[in-house]
Amino acid sequence: MLNETLDSTTVRLLDPKAALALELIYHEARLLDEKRYEEWDKLWADGDTRYVIPLDRDVVDFDSVLNLVNDNAVMRRRRIARMTSGYAGAVNAVERTVRVVSRYEFQARDEDELEVRSAEIVVAYVHGEHQVWAADLVHHIDLAGAEPRIRHKVVHLIDAEHTVRTCGFLL
């Protein structure tokens, strides 16, 4: 039975904390699809935050290895500035994206932080062709303030250990 497999840190889908986290993740997906990157940046918590796309799915110390992306708040904002400046050709080539995020699992990290694991499929329309990107996501959602905020996001691309094509949008 499902109840037997849950431990004391598991948060159920109907828990108010889970609902807040899901609302944030769905809102994040819409902002990313609409390329509203400055608004997306406002979804992040203050302080030590991290946006990571690792090459190795098993690594937990991202600072000790090479990653596709390993951005703190400063680097994330610089990435957004490059993507919105009009000078990045790969960004301009992406006409539209649609993403679906599902398969949620919730774990309480402490009273004010929830870890949400999920799956993401992004379909990008680039130069008249569709590209499909798939990843396992890990969000750490800070619930301490008036609004939930992203503290940590890891995008585990399913093919990251192979050659990864240029991505002109944020995952």
C-alpha positions as CSV (number, residue, x, y, z in Angstrom):
1,M,0.0,0.0,0.0
2,L,1.2,3.5,-0.7
3,N,0.9,4.6,2.9
4,E,3.4,2.0,4.0
5,T,6.1,3.4,1.7
6,L,5.9,7.0,2.9
7,D,8.2,8.2,5.7
8,S,7.7,11.1,8.1
9,T,9.3,13.7,5.7
10,T,7.1,12.8,2.8
11,V,4.6,15.6,1.9
12,R,1.4,14.5,0.2
13,L,0.1,16.2,-2.9
14,L,-2.8,17.7,-1.1
15,D,-0.6,19.3,1.6
16,P,-0.8,23.1,1.5
17,K,3.0,23.3,1.2
18,A,2.9,21.0,-1.8
19,A,0.2,23.1,-3.4
20,L,2.3,26.3,-3.0
21,A,5.3,24.5,-4.5
22,L,3.4,23.2,-7.4
23,E,1.9,26.7,-8.1
24,L,5.4,28.1,-8.2
25,I,6.7,25.4,-10.5
26,Y,3.8,25.8,-12.9
27,H,4.2,29.6,-12.9
28,E,8.0,29.1,-13.5
29,A,7.2,26.9,-16.5
30,R,4.9,29.6,-18.0
31,L,7.4,32.4,-17.5
32,L,10.2,30.3,-19.1
33,D,8.0,29.3,-22.1
34,E,7.1,33.0,-22.6
35,K,10.8,34.0,-22.3
36,R,9.9,36.3,-19.4
37,Y,13.3,35.8,-17.9
38,E,13.5,38.9,-15.7
39,E,10.2,37.8,-14.1
40,W,11.6,34.3,-13.7
41,D,14.5,35.7,-11.8
42,K,12.1,37.3,-9.3
43,L,10.9,33.8,-8.4
44,W,14.3,33.0,-6.8
45,A,14.9,33.4,-3.0
46,D,17.5,35.9,-1.7
47,G,20.9,34.7,-0.6
48,D,22.6,31.5,-1.7
49,T,20.8,30.1,-4.7
50,R,21.8,27.8,-7.4
51,Y,20.7,26.9,-11.0
52,V,22.5,23.8,-12.2
53,I,22.5,21.6,-15.2
54,P,25.1,18.9,-14.4
55,L,26.9,16.7,-16.9
56,D,26.9,13.8,-14.4
57,R,23.6,12.7,-12.8
58,D,25.4,11.2,-9.7
59,V,27.3,14.3,-8.7
60,V,26.1,16.2,-5.6
61,D,29.0,18.6,-5.2
62,F,28.5,20.7,-8.3
63,D,31.3,23.1,-7.5
64,S,33.9,20.3,-7.8
65,V,33.1,19.2,-11.3
66,L,32.3,20.6,-14.8
67,N,28.6,21.4,-15.4
68,L,26.7,22.7,-18.4
69,V,25.4,25.4,-16.1
70,N,26.3,26.2,-12.4
71,D,24.9,29.6,-11.7
72,N,24.6,31.5,-8.4
73,A,22.4,34.6,-8.4
74,V,25.0,36.8,-10.0
75,M,25.7,34.4,-12.8
76,R,22.0,33.7,-13.4
77,R,21.4,37.4,-13.8
78,R,24.3,37.7,-16.3
79,R,22.9,34.8,-18.2
80,I,19.5,36.5,-18.4
81,A,21.1,39.7,-19.5
82,R,22.9,37.9,-22.4
83,M,19.7,36.1,-23.4
84,T,17.6,39.2,-23.5
85,S,20.2,41.5,-25.1
86,G,19.3,40.5,-28.7
87,Y,22.9,39.5,-29.4
88,A,22.7,35.8,-28.7
89,G,21.9,34.1,-32.0
90,A,20.9,30.7,-30.5
91,V,18.3,32.5,-28.3
92,N,16.8,34.4,-31.3
93,A,16.5,31.1,-33.2
94,V,14.1,29.6,-30.7
95,E,10.7,30.7,-31.7
96,R,8.6,29.0,-29.0
97,T,8.7,26.4,-26.3
98,V,6.1,24.4,-24.5
99,R,6.9,22.5,-21.4
100,V,5.1,19.9,-19.3
101,V,6.2,19.2,-15.8
102,S,4.8,16.2,-14.0
103,R,5.6,13.1,-11.8
104,Y,6.0,15.1,-8.5
105,E,7.6,13.7,-5.4
106,F,7.8,15.9,-2.3
107,Q,10.2,15.7,0.6
108,A,10.4,18.2,3.5
109,R,14.0,19.4,4.0
110,D,13.0,21.3,7.1
111,E,10.1,23.3,8.3
112,D,10.5,26.0,5.6
113,E,12.0,24.2,2.6
114,L,10.5,21.6,0.4
115,E,12.3,19.4,-2.1
116,V,10.2,18.7,-5.2
117,R,11.4,16.1,-7.7
118,S,9.7,16.0,-11.1
119,A,10.0,15.2,-14.8
120,E,10.1,17.8,-17.5
121,I,9.5,17.6,-21.3
122,V,10.2,20.7,-23.3
123,V,9.4,21.0,-27.0
124,A,11.2,23.8,-28.7
125,Y,10.3,25.1,-32.2
126,V,13.5,26.1,-33.8
127,H,14.0,27.0,-37.5
128,G,10.8,25.2,-38.5
129,E,11.7,22.0,-36.6
130,H,10.8,20.6,-33.2
131,Q,13.4,19.7,-30.7
132,V,12.5,17.6,-27.6
133,W,14.4,18.1,-24.3
134,A,13.7,15.8,-21.4
135,A,15.0,16.1,-17.8
136,D,14.5,15.1,-14.2
137,L,14.2,18.3,-12.1
138,V,15.0,18.9,-8.5
139,H,13.6,22.1,-7.0
140,H,14.3,23.3,-3.4
141,I,11.4,25.6,-2.6
142,D,11.8,28.2,0.2
143,L,8.4,28.5,2.0
144,A,9.6,30.8,4.8
145,G,8.5,34.1,3.3
146,A,5.2,35.6,2.2
147,E,5.6,33.9,-1.2
148,P,7.3,30.6,-2.0
149,R,10.7,31.1,-3.8
150,I,13.2,28.8,-5.6
151,R,16.3,28.3,-3.6
152,H,17.9,25.6,-5.8
153,K,17.1,24.1,-9.2
154,V,18.9,21.2,-10.7
155,V,18.1,20.1,-14.3
156,H,19.3,16.5,-15.0
157,L,19.0,16.2,-18.7
158,I,18.5,12.6,-19.7
159,D,21.3,12.8,-22.3
160,A,23.7,15.1,-20.5
161,E,26.6,12.6,-20.6
162,H,26.4,12.7,-24.4
163,T,26.9,15.6,-26.8
164,V,24.2,18.2,-25.9
165,R,23.1,20.6,-28.6
166,T,23.0,24.3,-28.0
167,C,20.0,25.4,-26.1
168,G,18.7,28.9,-26.8
169,F,16.4,29.0,-23.8
170,L,16.4,28.3,-20.1
171,L,15.5,24.9,-18.8
